[in-house]
Amino acid sequence: MPDKKEKIRWRERLIIALDFPATEEARSFIERMEGEAVFYKVGMELFYQAGPSFIAELKEKGLKVFLDLKLHDIPNTVKGAARSLARLGVDLITVHALGGGEMMEAAKEGVESVHHPRGAVPLLFAVTLLTSHDEKSLRQELKIFSSISEMALHLSSLAKTSGMDGIVSSAWEVEKVKKNLGKDFLTLTPGIRKVGDPSHDQKRPASPEEAGRLGADYLVLGRTVTKAADPAASFREILKSLETIKRQ
Ligand code: C5P
């Protein structure tokens, strides 16, 4: 059988984390990246300060936005919140799988209830267990007695049956998720470092090529790009390395 090479448009799968405390810094970073990055992650710190108008500004520039607010509340409230986020025209949002199946289904109903002028419904990704937990904190604080990996897989499966498009996953868990839940269930992977870059607080970073080879669908690029001496060059280098990867 000839190699069935899947052509992935990696530029649209690389999401730069705008982990900046203020909009001015985020704006000047985006300017430096013009013509390179097209997808940005806005998290709680920036969104709670800059608000919906900053998202509108990114969308007006033609950029894609991952709004990472990790919704977690009763289903009816999450449905309304997801609807409000979808109205901003964002491309990807997150919920906590620990909110339960009914809550995730409600999030999906919320995003689908909005008429999208460009026709795209935001992708919904579930966060399974926060990487700040360890098995001791799960057992002692949350009274969860499964191992982290069992629990993460269980929550991933719940996310899939509740209609989520995918989950946030470390590169090292992607193969297991795909094996158990299928290739079409998407994974979004933070903790990426170019070889030789400092790992900072990431415990087991993966290189972009490693994550790509393991099957990750979207990569979140933080300090490996934002703190590089030349962020645009760092981004180009990552893109180039991913474009050589062949996936079945
Ligand atoms: O700078 P760095 O590459 O470590 O940033 C990674 C980004 O991904 C940050 O915005 C961080 O909040 C996010 N993230 C993570 N680990 C997770 C989930 C999200 O690093 N488990």
Residues whose N, C-alpha, C, O or C-beta is under 5 A from the ligand:
A	BS01	C5P	A17 D19 T131 P190 G191 I192 V220 L221 G222 R223 T224
